[in-house]
């Protein structure tokens, strides 16, 4: 074998060995990352008598609360930065004040940054999230400055707030007040006195019973299988409302979108519909019908159904 061939053989062997070692190291790193991806930084458990109270506050992470059939509360705290999950052996939280504790029948989970805010070097750019498993009978006060909030399976009074994340609320009973400054709101299987609002996202509701008030400054509103009193307002989006029954009133308003309403056949209503065009076919109706306005009594009258849009169409159909 010539010197040149020996040289080329050695180079190929070295490159192949380097490639195999790189693959091995990446696989090991990936496995390590996968193993710790969902491992909490800290876990605390408490026993209490229901109904209880839960207070969760974090500066930048997500909050998840899920009800169960037990009388225990399990708090899991997760620490993340740049997509990586951190454990106590990876870092410390000297720049944070952490409080996970119980006082009587109330449990608190708080993570607050110390000092004036974000630092280029240090731990201020961590996000701390909480996942909490609680008894079903639990009232909550949840707040995060930048993360999403997810809640399901609770009975009680719920106060929920995030400055920039989405809200996902499912299977709740009681008084619910929820708001976000810029995220979407998804509601499903709710019963009670419900008030939600967002400054810029859409609102989707599936299966709600009670008094429902939803407001958004710029997104659409979609209501499916809703029973009770309804107030829905948006500044610029469409409203779609599938109303199975109306208790005291239904008031739907948008400044620039369309309003589509579906109600049961033979329902008794007072109607006040206004838009650039009103599209409906009415039977057993007494009142005024115009191209852009309908006002009067349907089937003898009943709860008020009001729909208004400044620049769109109002459509009323019967199921």
C-alpha positions in Angstrom: 0.0 0.0 0.0 1.4 3.4 -1.0 2.0 6.2 1.5 -0.9 8.2 -0.1 -3.3 5.3 0.3 -2.3 4.7 3.9 -2.9 8.4 4.6 -6.3 8.4 3.0 -7.3 5.2 4.9 -6.2 6.8 8.2 -8.2 10.0 7.4 -11.3 8.0 6.6 -11.0 5.9 9.7 -10.6 9.0 11.9 -13.6 10.7 10.4 -15.7 7.6 10.7 -14.7 7.2 14.4 -15.4 10.9 15.1 -18.8 10.6 13.5 -19.7 7.6 15.5 -18.6 9.2 18.8 -20.6 12.3 17.9 -23.8 10.2 17.3 -23.2 8.4 20.6 -22.8 11.6 22.6 -25.9 13.2 21.1 -27.9 10.1 21.8 -26.7 10.1 25.4 -27.5 13.8 25.8 -30.9 13.3 24.2 -31.7 10.4 26.5 -30.6 12.4 29.6 -32.7 15.4 28.5 -35.7 13.1 27.8 -35.4 11.5 31.2 -35.5 14.8 33.1 -37.8 16.7 30.8 -40.9 16.1 32.9 -39.2 15.7 36.3 -40.3 18.4 38.9 -37.7 20.6 40.6 -39.7 20.2 43.8 -42.7 18.3 45.1 -44.8 19.1 48.2 -48.0 17.2 49.4 -50.6 18.4 51.9 -53.7 16.9 53.5 -56.8 19.0 54.1 -60.5 18.9 54.6 -62.7 20.0 51.7 -63.7 22.5 50.6 -60.2 24.1 50.4 -58.5 27.1 49.0 -55.6 27.3 46.6 -53.4 30.3 45.8 -50.8 30.1 43.0 -48.7 33.0 41.9 -45.7 32.9 39.5 -43.8 35.6 37.6 -43.4 33.9 34.3 -44.4 30.3 34.1 -47.6 28.2 33.5 -50.2 27.1 36.0 -52.1 23.8 35.8 -54.7 22.8 38.3 -56.6 19.5 38.2 -59.2 18.2 40.6 -59.4 14.6 41.8 -61.4 12.4 44.3 -58.8 12.6 47.1 -58.4 15.0 50.0 -54.7 15.6 49.3 -53.0 18.4 47.5 -49.9 17.7 45.4 -47.8 20.7 44.2 -45.2 20.1 41.5 -42.8 22.9 40.7 -40.9 23.0 37.4 -38.0 25.2 36.5 -37.2 25.9 32.9 -35.0 28.1 30.8 -34.5 28.1 27.0 -36.5 25.0 26.6 -34.5 23.0 29.2 -35.9 21.5 32.4 -33.7 22.1 35.5 -33.4 20.1 38.7 -31.8 21.2 42.0 -28.5 19.6 41.1 -28.4 21.8 37.9 -28.9 25.2 39.5 -30.1 27.1 42.5 -32.8 29.7 42.8 -31.1 32.3 44.9 -32.7 35.1 42.9 -36.2 33.8 43.7 -38.5 33.7 46.7 -40.3 30.4 46.8 -43.2 29.6 49.1 -45.1 26.3 49.0 -47.0 25.9 52.2 -50.3 25.2 54.0 -52.2 27.3 56.5 -55.3 25.7 57.8 -57.4 24.6 54.8 -55.5 26.9 52.3 -52.5 25.9 50.2 -50.1 28.5 48.7 -47.6 28.1 45.9 -45.6 31.2 45.0 -42.5 32.0 43.0 -41.4 35.6 42.8 -38.2 37.2 41.4 -36.2 39.3 43.8 -34.8 42.6 42.8 -35.9 44.9 39.9 -36.3 42.3 37.1 -34.5 40.5 34.4 -30.7 40.2 34.4 -28.4 39.2 31.6 -26.4 37.0 33.8 -28.0 35.1 36.7 -31.2 33.2 37.4 -33.8 35.9 36.7 -34.6 34.6 33.2 -35.9 31.2 34.5 -39.6 30.4 34.3 -41.2 28.6 37.2 -44.4 26.7 36.6 -46.7 24.9 38.9 -48.8 21.8 38.4 -51.2 21.2 41.3 -53.5 18.2 41.9 -56.3 19.0 44.4 -59.7 17.8 45.7 -62.7 18.5 43.5 -64.1 21.0 46.1 -61.5 23.7 45.8 -61.7 27.5 45.3 -58.6 29.1 43.6 -56.8 32.3 43.0 -54.3 31.9 40.2 -52.1 34.5 38.7 -49.1 34.4 36.3 -47.5 37.4 34.5 -46.7 35.6 31.3 -47.8 31.9 31.1 -50.8 29.9 30.3 -53.4 28.7 32.8 -55.2 25.3 32.5 -57.8 24.1 35.0 -60.2 21.2 35.1 -62.4 19.2 37.4 -63.1 21.7 40.2 -66.2 22.9 42.2 -65.9 26.3 43.8 -65.1 30.0 43.2 -62.2 30.5 40.7 -60.3 33.7 40.1 -57.8 33.4 37.2 -55.5 35.9 35.7 -52.6 36.0 33.2 -51.0 38.9 31.5 -50.1 37.2 28.3 -51.0 33.6 28.2 -54.0 31.4 27.1 -56.7 30.1 29.4 -58.1 26.6 29.1 -60.9 25.9 31.6 -62.7 22.6 31.5 -65.3 20.8 33.7 -65.8 23.5 36.3 -68.8 24.4 38.6 -69.2 27.6 40.6 -68.4 31.3 40.1 -65.6 31.8 37.6 -63.8 35.0 36.8 -61.0 34.8 34.3 -59.0 37.3 32.3 -56.0 37.5 30.0 -54.4 40.5 28.4 -53.5 38.9 25.2 -54.3 35.2 24.9 -57.1 33.0 23.8 -59.8 31.6 26.1 -61.2 28.1 25.6 -64.1 27.0 27.9 -65.8 23.6 28.0 -68.4 21.9 30.3 -68.9 24.8 32.7 -71.8 25.5 35.0 -72.4 28.6 37.1 -71.8 32.3 37.0 -69.0 32.7 34.4 -67.3 35.9 33.4 -64.2 35.9 31.1 -62.4 38.5 29.0 -59.4 38.9 26.9 -57.8 42.0 25.3 -56.9 40.4 22.0 -57.7 36.7 21.6 -60.7 34.6 20.6 -63.1 33.0 23.0 -64.5 29.5 22.4 -67.2 28.0 24.6 -68.6 24.5 24.5 -71.3 23.3 26.8 -72.1 26.0 29.3 -75.0 26.3 31.7 -75.8 29.4 33.8 -74.9 33.1 33.4 -72.2 33.6 30.8 -70.4 36.9 30.1 -67.6 36.9 27.5 -65.7 39.9 26.2 -62.8 40.3 23.8 -61.4 43.5 22.2 -60.3 41.9 18.9 -61.1 38.2 18.5 -64.0 36.1 17.5 -66.5 34.5 19.9 -67.9 31.0 19.3 -70.6 29.7 21.6 -71.7 26.1 21.2 -74.5 24.4 23.2 -75.1 27.2 25.7 -78.0 27.4 28.1 -78.9 30.4 30.3 -78.3 34.1 30.1 -75.6 35.3 27.7 -73.6 38.5 27.2 -71.1 38.3 24.4 -69.2 41.3 23.1 -66.2 41.8 20.7 -64.9 45.0 19.1 -63.8 43.5 15.8 -64.6 39.8 15.3 -67.5 37.5 14.4 -70.0 36.0 16.9 -71.4 32.5 16.4 -74.0 31.5 19.0 -75.7 28.1 19.3 -78.2 28.8 22.1 -80.1 25.7 23.3 -82.2 27.8 25.8 -82.2 31.4 27.0 -83.0 32.2 30.6 -83.4 36.0 31.2 -81.6 37.4 28.1 -79.0 37.0 25.4 -77.1 40.1 24.3 -74.6 39.7 21.4 -72.7 42.7 20.0 -69.8 43.3 17.6 -68.5 46.5 16.1 -67.3 45.1 12.8 -68.1 41.4 12.4 -71.1 39.2 11.6 -73.5 37.6 14.2 -74.9 34.2 13.5 -77.5 32.8 16.0 -79.2 29.4 16.1 -82.1 28.8 18.6 -84.6 26.0 19.0 -87.7 26.0 16.9 -90.9 27.3 18.6 -88.9 29.2 21.2 -90.6 32.2 22.7 -88.5 35.4 22.4 -88.5 39.1 22.3 -86.3 40.1 19.4 -84.1 43.1 18.8 -81.8 42.5 15.8 -79.9 45.2 14.1 -77.1 45.2 11.4 -76.3 46.3 7.9 -78.6 43.3 7.0 -80.8 41.0 9.0 -81.2 37.5 7.6 -84.0 35.4 9.0 -87.4 33.7 8.3 -90.0 34.3 11.0 -93.3 32.7 11.7 -95.8 33.6 14.4 -94.1 37.0 14.8 -95.6 40.4 15.6 -93.5 43.5 15.2 -91.4 45.4 12.7 -89.3 43.7 10.0 -86.9 45.7 7.9 -83.8 45.0 5.8 -81.5 46.0 8.7 -83.7 45.6 11.7 -86.1 43.2 13.4 -88.0 44.1 16.6 -91.0 42.4 18.1 -92.3 39.2 19.7 -91.8 35.7 18.5 -94.4 33.0 19.5 -95.9 35.4 21.9 -92.7 36.8 23.4 -90.3 35.7 26.1 -86.6 36.5 27.1 -84.9 39.2 25.1 -82.6 38.1 22.3 -80.6 41.2 21.2 -78.0 41.1 18.5 -76.2 44.2 17.0 -73.4 44.8 14.6 -72.2 48.1 13.1 -70.8 46.7 9.8 -71.9 43.1 9.4 -74.9 40.8 9.0 -77.1 39.4 11.7 -78.4 35.9 10.9 -81.1 34.0 13.0 -81.9 30.4 12.2 -84.0 27.8 14.0 -83.1 24.2 14.8 
